Amino acid sequence: MGSEFSVDMDQLDQIVARLAGLAGFVADHLDDIDDQVESVKGHLARCGC
């Protein structure tokens, strides 16, 4: 009992590229959130809140 699979390599490459772009987008936004959290923490430490 055998199974045959086929893959459109061009389509797979496009999907991988889009996923890589999404990963970069998410990473950039997480970095921005981290920066904002650190800013808020610094503000709270300065004002003694």
Residue frames relative to the residue before (quaternion, step in Angstrom):
aa qw qx qy qz dx dy dz
M 1.0000 0.0000 0.0000 0.0000 0.00 0.00 0.00
G 0.0173 0.8223 -0.5657 0.0585 3.58 -0.39 1.20
S 0.2307 -0.7451 0.6090 0.1441 3.50 -1.24 0.53
E 0.1891 -0.7633 0.6059 0.1201 3.52 -1.07 0.71
F 0.0875 -0.7772 0.6229 0.0190 3.50 -0.98 0.94
S 0.0680 -0.7733 0.6264 0.0717 3.52 -1.15 0.55
V 0.1476 -0.7833 0.6016 0.0526 3.52 -1.11 0.74
D 0.3185 -0.6999 0.6063 0.2031 3.52 -0.99 0.89
M 0.3290 -0.7976 0.4738 0.1766 3.57 -0.17 1.30
D 0.6171 0.5384 -0.3561 0.4500 3.62 1.03 -0.65
Q 0.6662 0.4881 -0.2940 0.4810 3.55 0.96 -0.88
L 0.6363 0.5216 -0.3239 0.4670 3.58 1.00 -0.80
D 0.6383 0.5202 -0.3195 0.4688 3.59 0.98 -0.81
Q 0.6439 0.5149 -0.3206 0.4664 3.59 1.00 -0.79
I 0.6480 0.5137 -0.3142 0.4663 3.57 0.97 -0.84
V 0.6566 0.5075 -0.3079 0.4652 3.58 0.92 -0.91
A 0.6500 0.5114 -0.3164 0.4646 3.59 0.96 -0.84
R 0.6616 0.4972 -0.3102 0.4677 3.59 0.95 -0.83
L 0.6455 0.5068 -0.3196 0.4736 3.59 1.01 -0.77
A 0.6310 0.5165 -0.3339 0.4728 3.58 1.02 -0.74
G 0.6378 0.5164 -0.3178 0.4749 3.58 1.02 -0.77
L 0.6456 0.5126 -0.3139 0.4710 3.57 0.98 -0.83
A 0.6405 0.5236 -0.3254 0.4581 3.58 0.97 -0.85
G 0.6498 0.5082 -0.3107 0.4722 3.59 0.99 -0.80
F 0.6320 0.5386 -0.3147 0.4597 3.57 1.01 -0.88
V 0.6750 0.4863 -0.2873 0.4748 3.58 0.89 -0.97
A 0.6524 0.5181 -0.3166 0.4536 3.59 0.91 -0.89
D 0.6436 0.5212 -0.3206 0.4597 3.60 0.96 -0.84
H 0.6906 0.4721 -0.2861 0.4673 3.56 0.91 -0.86
L 0.6205 0.5155 -0.3474 0.4780 3.59 1.06 -0.62
D 0.6179 0.5252 -0.3404 0.4760 3.60 1.05 -0.69
D 0.6406 0.5179 -0.3209 0.4673 3.59 0.98 -0.83
I 0.6485 0.5090 -0.3165 0.4692 3.59 0.96 -0.86
D 0.6330 0.5256 -0.3288 0.4638 3.59 0.95 -0.85
D 0.6519 0.5139 -0.3133 0.4613 3.59 0.95 -0.89
Q 0.6684 0.4972 -0.3021 0.4635 3.58 0.94 -0.85
V 0.6257 0.5266 -0.3360 0.4672 3.60 1.01 -0.77
E 0.6588 0.4993 -0.3128 0.4678 3.59 0.92 -0.88
S 0.6230 0.5368 -0.3326 0.4616 3.58 1.04 -0.75
V 0.6649 0.4901 -0.2979 0.4784 3.59 0.92 -0.92
K 0.6422 0.5183 -0.3277 0.4599 3.60 0.94 -0.83
G 0.6517 0.5081 -0.3123 0.4687 3.59 0.99 -0.82
H 0.6421 0.5141 -0.3239 0.4674 3.58 0.98 -0.81
L 0.6716 0.4938 -0.3057 0.4600 3.57 0.90 -0.89
A 0.6462 0.5138 -0.3296 0.4580 3.59 1.01 -0.72
R 0.6644 0.5084 -0.3049 0.4551 3.61 1.02 -0.79
C 0.7432 0.4006 -0.2446 0.4768 3.57 0.92 -0.80
G 0.4478 -0.7150 0.4400 0.3076 3.59 1.26 -0.14
C 0.3456 0.7651 -0.4761 0.2619 3.57 1.17 0.50
